[in-house]
Amino acid sequence: MADTVPGGIGGPVVAFEQAAVLGAADDVRAAGARTVDDTRGLVAALDAASAAATGLLCGPALAECASLLARRVRDVERETDGVAAGMERAAGVLVDADEEVARRVADAAG
């Protein structure tokens, strides 16, 4: 809980916690972007294999795998963005909650 005394450590602690959450949100976005980039390369390889297998029994299966993987990568992209955005909102809530507690403590102290 934050320190409400001027010169206390509450503000810097909350700022540190907020920075940690925002940094973690950036990490989530970066990991999602790496996953998306890597998966798009695999989708392209599956598409190329499907084109090369034209007329073979495995050609349509490879095309379907590429399509399914492409849909999943779009889902992953949305999910990681949603998680990161939620973390950023949570960081804001952390500051708001700390300020509310500080106000209540100050009001109670008179």
C-alpha positions in Angstrom: 0.0 0.0 0.0 1.2 3.5 -0.8 2.7 5.8 1.8 0.6 9.0 2.1 3.2 11.1 3.9 4.9 13.7 1.7 8.3 12.4 0.8 7.2 8.8 1.4 8.0 5.9 -0.9 4.4 5.2 -2.1 4.6 7.2 -5.3 7.9 5.7 -6.5 6.7 2.2 -5.6 3.5 2.6 -7.6 5.4 4.1 -10.5 7.8 1.1 -10.4 5.0 -1.4 -10.3 3.2 0.4 -13.1 6.5 0.5 -15.2 6.9 -3.3 -14.5 3.4 -4.0 -15.7 3.8 -1.8 -18.8 7.1 -3.5 -19.6 5.5 -6.9 -19.3 2.8 -5.8 -21.6 5.4 -4.8 -24.1 7.0 -8.2 -23.7 3.7 -9.9 -24.4 3.3 -7.8 -27.6 6.8 -8.6 -28.7 6.4 -12.3 -28.1 3.1 -12.3 -30.0 4.8 -10.4 -32.9 7.6 -13.0 -33.0 5.1 -15.9 -33.0 3.1 -14.3 -35.7 6.1 -13.6 -37.9 7.5 -17.2 -37.4 4.1 -18.7 -38.1 3.5 -16.6 -41.2 6.8 -18.1 -42.6 5.4 -21.6 -41.9 2.1 -20.7 -43.6 4.1 -19.6 -46.7 6.1 -22.8 -46.7 2.9 -24.9 -46.5 1.4 -22.8 -49.3 4.5 -23.5 -51.4 4.4 -27.2 -50.6 0.7 -27.3 -51.5 1.4 -25.6 -54.9 4.3 -28.1 -55.5 2.0 -31.0 -54.7 -0.7 -30.0 -57.2 -2.3 -33.2 -58.5 -1.1 -35.2 -55.5 -3.3 -36.5 -52.8 -1.5 -34.4 -50.1 -1.9 -31.1 -52.0 -5.3 -30.2 -50.7 -4.4 -31.3 -47.2 -1.3 -29.0 -47.2 -3.5 -26.1 -48.5 -6.0 -26.8 -45.7 -3.2 -26.9 -43.1 -1.9 -23.5 -44.4 -5.4 -22.0 -44.2 -6.0 -23.3 -40.7 -2.6 -22.1 -39.5 -3.2 -18.7 -41.0 -6.5 -18.4 -39.1 -4.9 -19.5 -35.9 -2.1 -16.9 -36.3 -4.7 -14.2 -36.7 -6.4 -15.4 -33.5 -3.0 -15.4 -31.6 -2.4 -11.8 -32.8 -5.7 -10.6 -31.5 -5.3 -12.5 -28.2 -1.8 -11.2 -27.5 -2.9 -7.6 -28.3 -5.9 -8.1 -26.0 -3.8 -9.5 -23.1 -1.3 -6.6 -23.5 -4.1 -4.0 -23.6 -5.6 -5.6 -20.5 -2.3 -5.3 -18.7 -2.0 -1.7 -19.7 -5.5 -1.0 -18.3 -4.5 -2.8 -15.1 -1.5 -0.6 -14.7 -3.8 2.4 -14.9 -6.2 0.8 -12.4 -3.3 0.3 -10.0 -2.5 4.0 -10.0 -6.2 4.9 -9.6 -6.6 2.5 -6.7 -3.5 3.8 -5.0 -4.7 7.4 -5.3 -8.2 6.4 -3.9 -6.6 4.7 -0.9 -4.3 7.7 -0.3 -7.4 10.0 -0.4 -9.3 7.8 2.0 -6.3 7.6 4.4 -5.8 11.3 4.3 -9.6 11.9 4.9 -9.6 9.5 7.8 -6.5 11.2 9.3 -8.3 14.5 9.2 
